[in-house]
């Protein structure tokens, strides 16, 4: 196991609401996990094309599903299981977007550093216009190990809120999209931000610092124990 392995933002979110003992167990399982995991990177990279993210506020065009699919299948996949999993997500998100007639505008936002040479980016590079309102999205392709509880979703929403709801976007709203099986197809479920569940910057910095220190020490020292936490560099995380 490489000691340079970083925690994906979805796993960081799943750890956030857990008590200390369950955090340790989760991280040990993550470090020792040798089972094959599907890579959703092809789907993630294709999301702006799937939603038809435009560079203009006045002109929106989207590729036909057949054309988009043919282009998508030119990508490299590890194996047939990966190809089918990514393709199913593409079709589900495409149909969901068509059904609601959402419009998407490209907006690239850089990842943010959180210490220990790790960066997170819990958002996609576009915002949508829905009934005159602006929404930023985090599209989570992981079904069983994704953002399955409200505490984890609030963690993602909190980072989105503190980093994206600024300037011209101070009144923006936020959504998390997840996928579930429904009659042999992927069903898209949207979760909306609950402003009362937003964590403060102080709380985010403190808890992320604890999680990353625990992860670093377990990664370096194994399950035998870990040293007393020190600083990881998250004090000015969102400033």
Secondary structure as GFF3:
##gff-version 3
##sequence-region A 1 239
A	DSSP	alpha_helix	9	16	.	.	.	ID=ss1
A	DSSP	alpha_helix	20	32	.	.	.	ID=ss2
A	DSSP	alpha_helix	41	50	.	.	.	ID=ss3
A	DSSP	alpha_helix	65	72	.	.	.	ID=ss4
A	DSSP	alpha_helix	80	100	.	.	.	ID=ss5
A	DSSP	beta_strand	103	106	.	.	.	ID=ss6
A	DSSP	beta_strand	112	113	.	.	.	ID=ss7
A	DSSP	beta_strand	119	120	.	.	.	ID=ss8
A	DSSP	beta_strand	126	130	.	.	.	ID=ss9
A	DSSP	beta_strand	133	140	.	.	.	ID=ss10
A	DSSP	alpha_helix	150	164	.	.	.	ID=ss11
A	DSSP	three_ten_helix	167	169	.	.	.	ID=ss12
A	DSSP	beta_strand	173	182	.	.	.	ID=ss13
A	DSSP	beta_strand	185	192	.	.	.	ID=ss14
A	DSSP	three_ten_helix	195	197	.	.	.	ID=ss15
A	DSSP	alpha_helix	201	221	.	.	.	ID=ss16
A	DSSP	three_ten_helix	222	224	.	.	.	ID=ss17
###
